[in-house]
Amino acid sequence: MDSSEEGDNNERSRRVTAAADESWFSQFRNGSNPWMARYVYGLMFLAVNMLAWAVRDYGRTALTEMKRLKECRGGKDCLGAEGVLRVSLGCFTFYVIMFLSTVGTSKLHRPREQWHSGWWISKICLWAVLIILSFLVPPAFIGVYGEMAHFGAGVFLLIQLVSIISFITWLNDFFMSEKCADRCYIHVMFFATISYVISIAGIIMMYIWYVPQPSCLLNIFFITWTLVLLQVMTSVSLHPKVNAGVLAPGLMGLYIVFSCWCAIRSEPPEESCNKKTAAAAKADWLTIISFVIAVLTIVIATFSTGIDSKCFQFRKDDKQEEDDVPYGYGFFHFVFATGAMYFAMLLIGWNSHHAMRKWTIDVGWTSTWVRIVNEWLAVCVYIWIVVAPIVWKSRRGASDAA
């Protein structure tokens, strides 16, 4: 019995060593590394983002080729916002297929796991064919997909929101645990102080940049309400019954201040209260840099959220076995599928009839309100996460007493 166990251990060690000795190209070709596979999917997603942007901003140069496509009606329905939706549809379909073919995968070295981590030539060809076929879809169906994409993008924002808040609360619980509370106290106070300082400074700068005159009541409301929400989160976290500390609300403060800034920046540059955005629109190099950063942020956010399936598991104390998959493949592809809808909404300003300027992203009143609602929802979710244990405990105590 001991000799067989020793033999199994030696075999596992041999496999690990052999996998480590493989070059990245060999791992790519053989599909032996699920961790490397996620980067390939991320690069494919980035390529689709850039393709959708190129179709929107520079698709007119391809007009002569588009005239040959009957469904494009001389290129009219395959460029601009419609072109973005068509590229998004191809990407969405690919990741839906991957989701359906990998959901429920739990063990390594199984056919579905190998399909996720390998078969790259076949999958890249499938990915390219689906994007090409999306330009042959009738315009009426693209309109329906555009409406569906609003819902899918909202689902993506909700998943991302839960993932971010779960990470913040996990980080806060870790530093407040018994084994780390004493030696990490100074670090917690330092990072919490820095977070609050940056949040307050950000609010002050938004008042300076985006409230050039007293008549900018909407911006004043957005910024002031963000300050109020920061105070509310801090008060709830420091309540004796909650006692969640100051690190979590400090980090949440950074998130909601950033969300408020993104919301105000999404306002149309023609608005008299948005001089900062209007000035930035005139600086081509700054606009290009902002656009590149925004696209990379979309890809990184989708990538990081896709591998965080554990924050949606009800049982998080399950022991990880050696042959278990390192992350949920189905959830990973589902996030990328909704991310395909999300980047389409950003590139068309959440409105297929809204004309977007070159090198701009997520601009328009719809984008502004989506960001603001996302900020408010984040505060509600955070407060519920820290208050829920107390509510359930009091209800349980009342039921036991009865």
Helices and strands as residue ranges (DSSP letters): H 2-21, H 24-30, H 34-58, G 59-62, H 63-66, G 70-72, H 80-102, H 111-117, H 120-134, H 139-176, H 178-181, H 185-210, H 217-238, H 247-265, H 275-282, H 284-306, G 309-312, H 329-347, H 365-401
